[in-house]
Amino acid sequence: MVLLMAQPDGSGGGGMLGNIFFILAIFAVMYFLMIRPQRKQQREREAMLTALKKGDKVLVGGGIHGSIVGMEEKTLLVQIADNVKVKIERSAIASVLKEAEATTK
């Protein structure tokens, strides 16, 4: 009786390498389309929050417009009407209004 042994020809390894390359390509696409822009936006937001100063016209997350009249490390005092001041968290600021936007509203 003669036993025939199959000789490995390496054809199975190429498919594995192709699969690994495909998975790496998917991660690369996800990084450039999702993770990188989100990190950039987060850095811009942090820069905006650290650059806040008294007198800035701001839009609070709830849609309230006001101007900063007092500042602490984590909180802001925002005047939303005459004799109406609200203490809010710094992270609640949605955006800083430009002078042109603030005067038209």
C-alpha positions as CSV (number, residue, x, y, z in Angstrom):
1,M,0.0,0.0,0.0
2,V,1.3,3.4,-1.0
3,L,0.4,6.5,0.9
4,L,0.4,9.7,-1.0
5,M,1.2,12.8,1.1
6,A,-0.1,16.1,-0.2
7,Q,2.7,18.6,-0.7
8,P,1.9,22.1,0.7
9,D,2.1,24.4,-2.2
10,G,1.4,27.7,-0.3
11,S,-1.8,28.5,-2.1
12,G,-3.8,28.7,1.2
13,G,-1.6,31.4,2.7
14,G,-2.3,33.9,0.0
15,G,-6.0,34.0,0.8
16,M,-5.2,34.7,4.5
17,L,-2.9,37.6,3.5
18,G,-5.6,39.0,1.3
19,N,-8.1,38.9,4.2
20,I,-5.7,40.7,6.5
21,F,-5.1,43.4,3.9
22,F,-8.9,43.8,3.4
23,I,-9.5,44.2,7.2
24,L,-6.6,46.7,7.4
25,A,-8.0,48.7,4.5
26,I,-11.4,48.9,6.2
27,F,-9.8,50.2,9.4
28,A,-7.9,52.8,7.4
29,V,-11.1,54.0,5.7
30,M,-12.9,54.2,9.0
31,Y,-10.0,56.2,10.5
32,F,-9.9,58.8,7.7
33,L,-13.7,59.1,7.3
34,M,-14.8,58.9,11.0
35,I,-12.2,59.1,13.7
36,R,-9.9,61.8,12.3
37,P,-12.6,64.3,11.5
38,Q,-14.2,63.7,14.9
39,R,-10.9,64.4,16.7
40,K,-10.3,67.5,14.7
41,Q,-13.8,68.8,15.6
42,Q,-13.2,68.0,19.2
43,R,-9.9,69.9,19.2
44,E,-11.6,72.9,17.6
45,R,-14.4,72.8,20.3
46,E,-11.9,72.7,23.1
47,A,-10.0,75.6,21.6
48,M,-13.2,77.6,21.4
49,L,-14.1,76.8,25.0
50,T,-10.7,77.9,26.3
51,A,-10.7,81.1,24.2
52,L,-14.0,82.3,25.8
53,K,-13.7,85.8,27.4
54,K,-16.0,88.3,29.1
55,G,-18.2,90.1,26.6
56,D,-18.4,87.3,24.1
57,K,-21.9,86.7,22.7
58,V,-22.7,83.0,23.0
59,L,-25.3,80.5,22.1
60,V,-26.0,78.0,24.9
61,G,-26.9,74.4,24.0
62,G,-30.6,75.0,24.8
63,G,-30.8,77.7,22.2
64,I,-30.5,80.6,24.6
65,H,-28.5,83.7,23.4
66,G,-26.6,85.7,25.9
67,S,-23.3,87.4,26.7
68,I,-20.6,86.3,29.2
69,V,-20.4,88.6,32.2
70,G,-18.5,86.4,34.6
71,M,-16.1,83.5,34.4
72,E,-14.8,80.7,36.7
73,E,-12.7,77.7,35.8
74,K,-15.7,75.4,34.9
75,T,-18.7,77.7,35.0
76,L,-19.7,80.9,33.2
77,L,-22.2,83.6,34.2
78,V,-24.2,84.5,31.1
79,Q,-26.6,87.5,30.9
80,I,-29.6,86.5,28.9
81,A,-31.7,89.6,29.5
82,D,-31.6,92.8,31.6
83,N,-31.0,91.8,35.2
84,V,-31.2,88.1,34.3
85,K,-28.0,86.2,34.7
86,V,-27.6,82.4,34.5
87,K,-24.7,80.3,35.8
88,I,-23.9,77.5,33.3
89,E,-21.2,75.0,32.7
90,R,-18.6,75.9,30.2
91,S,-19.3,72.8,28.2
92,A,-22.9,73.9,27.7
93,I,-21.8,76.6,25.2
94,A,-22.7,75.5,21.7
95,S,-21.0,78.3,19.8
96,V,-19.5,81.8,20.1
97,L,-21.4,84.2,17.9
98,K,-19.5,86.6,15.6
99,E,-20.2,90.3,15.9
100,A,-22.2,90.4,12.7
101,E,-24.4,87.5,13.9
102,A,-24.9,89.0,17.3
103,T,-26.0,92.4,16.1
104,T,-28.6,90.9,13.6
105,K,-30.3,88.8,16.2
